[in-house]
């Protein structure tokens, strides 16, 4: 009897978790140049580059359920 109740509860939990998943509408990576003039000059004349000049942002938009 305990095994049947446990199996029933497990099935209900798995079914409810499958409905709770969110749908991804948009998944993208945005890249933007952000270096300033002094940073560009520093990167030209020095061997050790301190600043790459890019800002990367990962954006995930999800549908409202």
N, C-alpha and C positions, 0 to 999 in steps of 0.2 A: 504494500500500500504506500509506503514512504517513497519507494522508487517511482511509482506512477505519479505521485504528487510532485516530486522533484523534477521529473521529465516534463510534466505539464508546465510548471513554473519556468523552467529553462526555455521551453518553446515560446512562451509568452514574452519573456524578456528579449530573446533574440528577434522576435517579430517586431516588438516595439522599438528596438534600437535601429532596425532597418528603415523604419519610417521616419526616424528622427534625423537622418542625414540631410545636410544642406546641399543644394545644387549650386555648382560653380558656374557663374554666367561668363565671367571674364577673368583670364589669368594671363598677366603680361609683366614684362620687366621694362621699366622706364629708365633711360639713360640720359643724363643732362650734363653739358659742359659747365663747369663752375670755376675754372681757374682764372686768376686775375693776372694783370700784366706783370707785376713783380715776380709772381710764381712762375710764369712762362719764361721770363728772362733767367731766373735761377736754374731752371731745368735745362736751359740751353748751355750754360757755362759751367755747370758742376757735374761731376761724374755721378754723385749720389743724388738721385732724383727723390725729392721729399714729397712731391705732390703730383698725383696723376692727372688731376683736372677733370675727373668724372665723378658723378654722383649717381649711384645705381639704387633704384627703388623697386621692390617687387610688390605688385598690386594684385590682389585677389578680390573680386567682387562676387558676392553671393546673393542669390535670389531670396527674397523674403517669402516665407511660407505662411 
